[in-house]
């Protein structure tokens, strides 16, 4: 290969670039990204960047000189698989077309489009620019309403409460993150937020947003007829894969970019995908998965590069995804995927250091902990082995034994 193009240069693309160079690729390496601020640590968008605790320079990930990578700042418009060409528009409006011998698609996700009226003080939160814009409004606000009680919404609730704001979270489910973490963990998380002064409105959706004559947010109207006054609204209703530029390519992009076990994009040659956009067959769980977590993006970007170079593990990219969330100084962590679990075993029910194992047919799918610290990583091999419950409980008990 003489030219490899990396579409998307956040952490998955950056990891692919590093592996390509470390793996001996000496040709032209070209990256393309619409975000002028990348690469940076995206998890800080709803944490340190939003709170102001971390300036932009502290979350940047500089391109190492040894990568010798060219960069186009601009949006992608299309992919021609037959001619092996990507098309797009430079940030200054000039069109471009670049041919490739190998292609890494790592364009990630975008915030799900808001169904509400566009008003001042209403935000989504996915990028550095989103965080910067919301931080300015948050500084002047008193009443903050968050639409969606997922991880982004709860992290922002934590930041806003630390800034002394009145915070209300609107969540259509019966509890925040209950569909992901289960009843016990969800209840503990909700209690933590309520103890910090957050109000939850559960089982309700937003009917509409009302603005002042000036065009800024005034009030949030709920499906049950109630209304909430608001100075700032965060619409945190999830994300969608950034596949708009691939719609005319004939690729399967309905739920993400479909790949095989080796991250090779279905129906292509020398095209791989990594990170939030990749819908690949994970051998560990024997199903298609799309994972929006930092660690997975790092590992998958590395593997995808190896796939292009032919140095990959032929058994496929096996992932027990790890993620973390910081709320009120307490770290919430998870290893693995609990989708389809039929049992949740609470190994430690102390609300300040909750630890739960999720199983299917008696075999471990994932673990999640609150204030579990580094001990959660002791369970990664058990997740990879799909260990039986008695091995999980025995291992947990051994970790609790005092040192002799």
Buried (B, 14 or more C-beta within 10 A) or exposed (E): BEBBBBBBBBBBBBBBBBBBBBBEBEEBBBBBBBBEBBBBBBBBBBBBBBBEEBEEEEBBBEBEEEBEBEBBBBBBBBBEBEEBBBBBBEEEEEEBEBEBBBBBBBBBBBBBEBEBEEBEBBBBBBBBEBBBBBBEBBEEBEBBBBBBBBBBBBBBBBBBBEBEBBBBBBBBBEBBBBEBBBEBBBBBBBEBBEEBEBBBBBEBEBBEBBBEEEEBBBBBBBEEEEBBBBBBBBBBBEBBBBBBBBEEBEBBBEEBBBBBBBBBBBEBEBBBBBBBBBBBBBBBBEEBBBBBBBBBBBBBBBBBBBBBBEEBEEEBBBBBBBBBBBBBEBBBBBBBBBBEBEBBBBBBEEBEBBBBBBBBEEBBBBBBBBBBEEBBEBBBEBBBEBBBBEEBEEBBEEEEEEEE
